Amino acid sequence: MKSSDPYHSRRHSAARTDDYLYSQLIPYLGNKRKLIPLIAAAVASTGAVQGVFADLFAGSGVVSRWAKRQGYQVVANDWEPYTEAINGCYVGLNEPPDGAAELLETLNALPPAPHGYITDNYCPVDDENPDPDHERCFFTHANGARIDAIRQTIADWSEHGQLTPEAHAYLIAPLLYAASYVSNTSGIFKAYHRGWGGSTGDALYRIMSVLRVPTPVLRHSAESHRVTCMDAGRLAKNWGALVDRPMTIAYLDPPYNQHPYGSNYHLLNTLALWDKPEVGPVARGTKSAIRQDWRMERRSLFNHKDTALNALTNLVEALPARWVLISYSTHGNIPADTMLEAMAERGAATLLPRRYNRYRVSTPRMPVAPHTVEFVLTIDRDAPADRRAVDVMRGQLAEAATA
């Protein structure tokens, strides 16, 4: 199997493939694994085959992994702590840290913790008789006890200075993947299934499997890569003080809709930070025990229709890069036509669109429109803007929508 193969759900299963690009990717809404060929074509159109690739909304890290594989120096940024933890390993590391294999063996051999933060707050007492109305059922008690034992041990090692930052990243990232894999959810942590695997028992094979921290699949690179955790606008404005090379390509994949990632993946942030926020009993409005720091610290302007366009415009203006690539959808908070109008004023703009089936949770909850057009908008900020390009791009979107 070639690592350049387009994503295929069976060949590139995150749990089984050894392909660096797709291995151990967390299940992630908006994940660009299926769009890699489209993104690759947009990058190729720039002619920039080397330099610094800045992935400002890195998320699961699949685009950063692709850019690393292509030979760029990658700066992978996202302001969610769990993405920093994930990409700090799979993007930031070129080789396993010394002694890391032995540390993983030790973690996987640990006995389950009899009590702990995860088991006490996010698991039923009895896996054979869970009570989803009064107990959170994000994980089986058996797997929650393993998560507690492993995560607390990593924290203890770090507290006593036994882990380098590289070793810490190497251990935390695959634990986050493993926890996502065995979670009793459909991928996001805003809710758990009432029964193990839901009413149909889907995915019981993974939910009831025994959690084990896998060995990360890494990619050697001649470049040194950087992973940051901050607001994208702040990174753009302070680039020169933070990174010692010019930004060649800026890739933007901002949130499309109203759902904040900090609430969708709150448990991954808790596992990454291990700050153990206070959790009360199961009650209306607190059933999922979503941590609230996203409201104060990481509320995104891109999650709101009234503010998304202005946020994108300000960000593009602040970017110190010639080439800006924007991934978006025709069903995003910013109407596609509005985006084309605004971005075409900021340089020579071209478009690569493709129609895709929209994500759906279940057949009864299918979206109104079953398809969407995903596109990559490329802006050459060193070339003059041409308003005629807007009509060309509108035609491309219309054609893709009926393809």
Beta strands, then each sheet from edge to edge (+ up, - down):
strand 1: 52-55
strand 2: 73-77
strand 3: 226-228
strand 4: 247-252
strand 5: 321-329
strand 6: 348-357
strand 7: 371-380
sheet 1: 3+ 2+ 1+ 4+ 5+ 7- 6+
end
